[in-house]
Amino acid sequence: MADRKIVPGGALRGEATLPGDKSISHRYAILAALAEGASEIRHFAAADDCARTLSCLEALGVEVRREPDRITIVGVGLDGLRTPGVDLDAGNSGTTLRMLAGVLAGQRFDSTLTGDSSVQRRPMRRIVDPLTRMGARIEARDGEYPPLRIHGVALRPIRYETPVPSAQVKSCLLLAGLFAEGATTVVEPVPTRDHTELALTEFGARLARGPGAAILAGRPRLAGRPLDVPGDVSSAVFLMAAALVLPGSELTVRDVGLNPTRTAAIEFLASMGAPVNVTVTGTIAGEARGDVAVRYGPLEGGVVSGAASAKMIDELPMLAALGPYTRRGITILDARELRVKESDRIAALADNLRRMGARAEALADGLTVAGRRPEPLGGAEIDPRGDHRIAMAMAIAALGAARDSTIHDADCAAVSFPGFFECLDRLLERRQTAST
């Protein structure tokens, strides 16, 4: 695992086109596999997580053709998956595991879903319980953790109110609902990203939406189709944050996804005073997309809580890293979900920011990061704990420090943003980072 030295200073200038959106790519791949006919997906995410989804689908008998700028998935229909000869390994991808659990629960064969040590610590009762209500038979370690041994059965539709806002739980149940006779309804306390609903409709499923609810009619015939994945907005915000740390920066991110359920972090940056300009250039398959321009400007700081925390759960590490560069600091509340991501992100952020000299305090459901002080942050040895978003967040914090920092195991950033550090290098006025 390579370390990465971050040399402070410089300014981000120019344009960037980012890897395809990870969340959308997962969903397109799974639904393409369950459709009839071939689906050509351009700009499919290069992230390790999405590669795991493709590998699992191949183990289930789905043909996947890979080309440099696209993939083609030859769908087998709802009833065409076959018994895998091996355990299905989701690697570090909780999304892969949770979504495929919904699909596999409705099959007529047994299968096992597993993952790396991080995924095996992530809670699965939130999907096991509702899937069990649908008739599924699932064995989990200690009733809670992967590996999941799934005994596929004929599922029945349910109406389920998710106790914790989670797009992955919602997506798992809607995918399971494809195999149930009748209508499956998922109700959310806080609206989460709606990529699954949009993709289901695009593939031909019958889906109705009401206030806080998605209602899916079971046993549709899905049809393969051409698709194009926009750039990943959850990756874009890390580059935007770097521009907001470094004076003189002017950056434009092109053709990025601008689904309204994913842009809360950009809106929050603007509310803190960030000079941000968003231009929607079009909508493809229900997904808005366009360009985001940002330049350096002083940031006020603020508080993230309630529904906003759920909407920005993937972007909260970026906001925490910006805390020491704001006037009032950043406070994050109602984000206990950060404790059960690829790492305990609350503990990881607080620890690493303190190593750099920031005043950061971990809370039960969030953290506080004090604002700008007379003395700048110092360099530090950063441990991202194998978590891609911690590695990227701390790289942003380190760019504005007074001395060099080293991020250990920096390769973990490839889980969601392959080439993240190389992209920073290219955009900085002079080369600022180097492998060690």
N, C-alpha and C positions, 0 to 999 in steps of 0.2 A: 504494500500500500504506500503510495507516494505522499510525501509531505509537500506543502506548498508555502513558500515564503511570500508574504505580502509586504511590498515596499510602499509606504504611504506617499501621497501627493499626486500631482498631475490633475488632469481634468478629462472627463468623458466627453468625446465629441464624435458626431457622425450618426450613422443609421445602423440598425440591427434587425435582422429577421430571425426569429427564434424557432427552435424545434416545435413540432406539432404538439398541440395540447394533450397532455397525458390523460386527463379525465375523459375527454371525448374519444380519444383513440381506444381506450379500454372498451368503451360501450359500443363503438362501431364494430370492433373486432368480434365481440361476443354475439351481437345481433346479426352480423354478416354470416357467422357460422351457423346460426339457427334459421337463416333465410333459405329460400330456394333459388339457386343460381349463383352466379359470381358477383362479387362486389369489389370494385377497384377503389382503393382508398389512397389518395394522394396526401403527401406530407404527414404520414403516420408518425407518431412520436418515436424518436430513437431511444427513449428512456429505457433503462434496464427493466423497470416494472412492466412496461408494455410488451417487451420481449418475452417476459414470463407468461403473460396472458396468451401470446401466440403459441408458445411452446406447449402450454397446457391444452390448447385447442387442437394442436397437431396430435397430441397423445390421445385425444378423444376421437381421432379419425378424420379431422378436418384438413383439407389441403390448403396450405398457405404458400403463395409464391412471392418471393421477395425481390424487388428491384431497387436501384439506388434512390428513386424519387417516389416510390409507391409500393404498396403490397396489394395482392389480389387474394381474396379468400373465397373459396368455392363452398358455398353453403350446403348443408345436408338436410335442412328442414328441422322442424321441432323434434322429430322422432328418429333422426339419422345419426346421432352421436353413438359411439360404440364404447364398450367397456375398455378402459385404459389398462395396459399391461403393467403399468408402474404407478407409484404414488404421484399425484400431481403436485409439483413443487412450485409454489408461488414466490419463492425467494424472499425478498424484502417487501413484497407488494401485498399489503392488506386489502387493497382494492380488488386485486385478482382473486384472492381467496374468498372474500365476502360475496362478490358478484357470482362467481362460479358455484358457490354453495347453493345459491338460489336456483341455478340451472340444473345442477346435479340432483337436487332434492326431488325433481320431477321426472327423473329418468327411471328406466326399468332395470338398472344394474347398480352394483355397489361400487364405490370409489372412495379414495382417501385424498384429502387436501392437506398439505403441509407447507412449511416455509422455513426460513432461516431462524436463528435464535431470537431475533427481534420479533418477528411475526408470531412465534410461538409464545410470546409473552403478552400478546394483544387480546383483549377480551372479545369473545365470540358469542357470549350468551345473548347479546342483543339481536343476533340473527337466529341463533338456535331456538330460542323460545318461540318467536312468531312462526318460524318454519315448522316447528313441532305442532303448533296449532293448525297448520295447514295439512297435517298428516305425516310430515316427514319424520324419518327415524335417523337421528344423528347422535353419534357418540363423540364426546369431546373430553380431553384430558381435564380431570377435576371438574367435569361438567361445564367448562368455561373456555379452555384454551386449545389451540391446534396441537397436534393433528386432529382433523375432523374426519371421522369415518361415517360416510353417508350411505344409507340404504335407500335407494331411490324407490318411490312409490307414486301412485296416482294421487295428486294433490287436490285439496278442496279450497275454494276461495274463502277469504276472510276479510273483515274490516279491521284494520290495525292502526292504532294511534301510537306513534313512536314516542317513547318517553324522553329520549335525547335527540336533538336535531342531528341527523346524519344522512347525507346523500347516499352513502354506501349501504346503509340499512334499507332505505327506501328503494334503492335500485335492486338490491338482493330480492326483496319481496315482489317487486314488479316483474322481475325476470322469472321468479317462481310462478307468478300468476299467469305467465304465458302457458303453463302446462295444466292449469286448473280449469274445470268446466264452470263457467260463470264469471262474475265480476269480482276482482280483487281490488280493495280500496285501501290506500295508505294515507293517513292523515298526519300532518306534521305540526308541532307546536310553533315552529319557526320555519319559514320557507327556506329550503336549501337548494343548491344548484340543480337545475332542471334538465341537464343534458340527457338523462335517460328518457324522460318524457318526450323530448324533442326527437331523439333518435328512434324511439319506438314508433312514433307517428310517421317518421320518414320511411321506415321499413314496411309500413302498411298496417300496423296494429291499430286497433280501435281503442282510443284512450280519451277519456273526458277529464276535464280539470275543473275543480270548484275551489272555493276559498280554503286554502291549506290542504287540499286533497287531490289525489290522482286516482282515477278509477279505470282499471284495465279490463277489457273483455278477454277472456281466456281463449286459447286454441285458435289464434289467428293464423293465416298463411302470410308469412313474411316473404318479401321479394328482394333479392339482391339488387344493388344499385351502385352507381358511381358516387363517391363522396370525396370531400376535401376538408382536411382538418386545419383550423386556424392556428396561429402561433399561441403558445401557452402563456396566458396572462399571469399565472402564478409564478412563472419564471421572469416575465417582463418586470415585475415589481422590484426584483432584486437589482436589476440594472438601473431602474429609476431611482432606487434608494442610493446607489453609488453616485449617481449624478447629483443627488441632493446633499451628499456629504462633501463633495469636491467642488470648491469655488471655480467658476468659469465653465462649468460643464453645460453642454447643450446636446441632448440625445433625442432621437426619434426611433421608436420601435414600430416596424411596419407589419401590417396584416396580422394583427394579434386578435384573439377572441375577445369580444366585448359583450358577451351575454350579460344581461343586467343582474343575474344572480351571482356573477363573478367579479363585478367591478367595484364592490364596496371599498376595497383597499385604495383604489385610485381616488375614489371620492373622499375618503378619509384624509389622504395626503393633501388633496386640494383644500380641505377644511382646515388643515394645519398651516396653510399658506404656501404650499408648494405650487410653483408656476407650471401647471399641467394643462395641456390642451388635447382633447380627445375628438377624433374625427371618425365617425362611422362611415365606411365606404360601401357597405353592402351587407346582405344576409344570404347565407347559403345553408340549406337544410335546417332553417330556423335559427341558426347561430349567427348573431351579429358579429361583425368583424370590422377592423379599421386600424388607424394609426394613433399612437400616443406620443406626444412630444412633451419633454420636460427639460427645464433648465434649473441651474442652481438658484436657490433662494433661501432666506432664513425661515426656519420652521418654528411654529409656536409650541407644538406639543398637544397633548390631549388625553382623553380617557376613552377606552374601548370597553363596552360592557353590553350585557343583554343580548339581544338578537344580533347586534353588530359583531360580537365575538364569534358567534356561530357562522355568520356569513364570511368572515375573514380568517377562519381557523388556519388555513395554510399560509396566510400572509402575516400572521402575528409575529413570527420570529423576525421578519424584516422590520416590522414596526419597533420591536424591542431594540434591535440593533441601532435604529435611528434615535432612540431616546437620548443618548448623551450629546446629540447634535441639535437638540431642540432647546427652546428657552425654558419651557415648563416641565419637560420630561414626558414620559409615556407611562400610563397606568393601564394594565390589562386585567379585566375582571370577568367572571362568569365563563372561564375558558378551561375548566377542569379537563376537558377532552385532550388538551395539550399533554397531560400526564401519560396518556396511553397511545401516543403516536410512535414513530420509529424509535424514539427515545422519550424519556421524561423531559419534554422540551422546556418546561418551566425551570426545572433544576439545571438543565444544561445551559440555558441562556443566562440565568443568574450567576452561575459559577464562572462561566467564561468571560462575561462582562466584568465581573469583579476582578478577574485576573488582569484585565486591562486597566483597572483603576476606576471603573465606573461604579457608581452607587446603585446597586441593584438588589432588590429584596424579593425572594420567592414567596408567594402567597399560596394558600391551598388551591385556589382556582385561577391563578394568574401571577403577575409580578408587577413591581414598580421599578422604573428606571429613571433616575434623576436626570435633570437637564444639564445643559452646558455649564462647565466650571471654568475658572480662570486657567487651570492647567489642563492640557490636552490629555487624552488617553495615552497610555504607554503601550509598548509592544508586549506580547505575551506568547506563551505556548498554548495553543488552543486545541482542546479535545472535543470534536464534534459528536463523539459517542456513536459513530457510524450513521449519523443522521444527515441527510442531504441538505435539509433546510437550515440546520444549525451551521453546517460548514459554509453555506452561502451567506447567511446572516452575519457571521463573524468575520468573513472576508470584507463585507461592507463596513463594519465597524472599524476594522484594521486599516482600511484605506485612509481614514481621517486621523489616525493616531500619530504620535510624535516619533515613534520608532518602529522598526520592522517587527512583524509577528510571523509565527509559523503555525500553519494549520495542519495538524496530523491527520492521516487517513483522508486527505482531501478528495481522493477519487470517489468517495461516497456521493459527491454532488451529482455524479452521472445517473443516479437513480431517477432524477427528474430533469436534469439539465446537462446532458452530455456536452462537453466543451465550454462549460461556464467560465472557467478561468482563462481559457484561450480567448473567449469573447471579450472578457475584461481587458486582456492584453491588447487586443486589436483596437478597442475603442479608446483606451487611454492615450494621451498625447505622446507619451514615451513608455516603453515597456516597464511595467511596475511589478510584475509577479514573475516568479521563477520556481522551477522544481528544485528540490533539494534531495 
